[in-house]
């Protein structure tokens, strides 16, 4: 165990040094202990845990059960008189998922990690204390070992149009930075990158040692979109080099990455997604948002204008991405993200925002087909 940890620390330090000097393109290809592509036996879904983001009242639950999507990404159910980090609330949430025959394995958008912590305001230490309690109870009573979080204070992921017309009239999400120019500052005024780095480091130093002790993986989601500033608030999780800076703060598997593919695809210092997957490997990548997009900005990096797409028609080579996950032996959770609104759901104005049932069904089928292809190619070639 000590040797493994020492090796991981050495690799993380080497990677961080490479980025600080010459950028991601200078990395040497990471050597892997995973069996070569041609010599591995076939495993259903390439060993990946297909998941879906949904609540306990979601109409997608029966579809997931029928599709053998046996894992859930979910928050804690609300219970009167209880906080989300209270053991009884976590126990009840786990029991409810168990009753559905679905295993709860990821919390995305955790409670008690908000503006106070990300902006370093009064009440930050209380928030962090509650977060540590949540993390410990989640592991002990919920059997959940991944928390997906982000460092986007005040304004989370942003889109300027939820009804971009795509293939066959399907409705897609769109972002056009020009439409946000001139938007007023928030009540917090201008927030610098340096300030966000200081608050993130404060959080990492307080939380990561506790996460390491209990085997919890904290999985940072990228800023979405990757522009530098939105309404005066800077963004720092918008380059690969900045991710390396985060990883170097606490080089351990507990400090990991949610690889939301479409976000990374528009970062200015990215070579390509499959190469990044192979370089980071499963010690760094703990959770995947399998997602595609089409750049409409003419190649600007970061992209200032893009639209989400069907999984099969965007700029990313999704087969090569899936093959890269197979090559590193990734066996963690992967979910579809930001799917289009399809016929029959279009008439319902509530069916917007990338999380519709029919789009999810298509995406899961597409992902499963890719996984079967790479797994069988690996087993039989």
C-alpha positions, 0 to 999 in steps of 0.5 A: 500500500505504501509503495502504491501511494509513493508511486502515485505521488511521484506520478502526480508530481511529475505530471504537475511539473510537466504542465507548469513547464510545457503544457499537457502535450509534453507528458510521457504516456502513462504506463499502465498495469492494466492488461493489454487491449487484446488479452482481456476477457469480455466483461459486460459493459466493459466493466463500467457501472452505467448510472443515471442522475435521478431522484427517488420520485423520478419517472426514469427509475422503471426505465433504468431497471428495465435497461439494467442501469443498476446504479444511481447518482442521487442526493439525500431525500428531504426529511422533516427535522433532519439535515442531509448529513444526519445518519437517519436521512442517509439511511432512509435514502439508501433503504429507498434505493435498495427497495428499488433494486438500485445501488446508490453510489454517487452524490452529485452537488453535495449539501453544505458546500456553497457560497460561504465555502467557495467565496471564503465568507463568514460561515465557511468553517461551519459549512466545511465541518458539516461537509466532513460530517456528511462525507463520513456518514455517507460512507458509513450509512449510505455505502457511497464512496464518490462525491461529485462537486464543483468550484462554481460559486453563485452561478453554476453551469450556464446556457443561453438557450434551451431550445436550439433546434437540432436533428429532426427538430429535437431541442438542444442546449446552447451557450453563446457567450455574446449573449451574456456580455454586459450582464450585471455583476452579482451581489458579490461583485468581481471575484478574482481567480486568485481568490478562488484558488485560495478558497479551494486550497483552504477546502482541500487542506481541511477535507482531503485528509478526512476523505483519505482516512475513510476511502471517499473519493471527491471528484471535481467537475469542470466549470461549465462553460469554460469561459474565464468570467461570468458576471464578474465571477472568475472560473478556475476549473477550466483548463487541464493545467489548472486541474493538475494544480488541484491534483498536486495540492493533495496527490491521492486517489481521494482527490479526483476528477469527474471527467465531463467530456464535453467540458474538457473538449473545449479547454484551451490546453487539451490535446484530445479526450482519449489521450487525457483519459489514458494519461490520467487513468483510473487513479485520477478519473473517478466518475464520467459524464459521457457527453458530446457537443458541437463547437459553433465558435469557429474553433475558439478555445475555450469555446464561446459558442456551442450546442449540446448534441445527440451522443452520436453526432458531436465533435468528440469521437465517442468510440475512441473515448470508450476505448480509452476507458476500457484501456485504463480498466475504468470500472467506476460510474459513468452516466449520460449527460445533457441529452436532447428533448425528443418528440412527444416530450417537446410539447411539455415545457418542463422537459428542458435542461438536458435530463429528459427520459427519451434522450436518456434512453437513447444515450444509454443504448448508445453507450452500451453498444460502444462498451460492448464493441470495445469489450468484445474487440479486446476479448476476441482480437 
